[in-house]
Amino acid sequence: MGFLISLAAKAVGERFAPLLAYGLIILAIVGAVLWLRADAYHDGERATDAKWVAAGKKLEAQAKAAAGKADDASVKRVEQNNAKVAQEKEKLDEAEAAGSSPLDVLFGG
């Protein structure tokens, strides 16, 4: 500490040298703490960003899987609807061939 005070004494005189030396030390400590905190903050920010990216990728994979399941279910519904329409068409054709009303087939009679 004496070395720093003697250097400060050459710059500002003996009266203010201790104040300047202690002020520089305090300033260096505060600067180091602030730098460490900023560095830790940025590390945490990068870790959080990495978690968000990983969650986004996981969500995309889940969305693709859900889309595949939805497509499968949609295909089943379309096939069921086509089968139902084909059955109704057969009943309508039978009713027309028998000479009865197609509305009786559709709505009961």
Secondary structure, DSSP 4 states (H G I P E B T S, - for coil): -HHHHHHHHHHH-TTTHHHHHHHHHHHHHHHHHHHHHHHHHHHHHHHHHHHHHHHHHHHHHHHHHHHHHHHHHHHHHHHHHHHHHHHHHHHHHHHHHHT--HHHHHH--
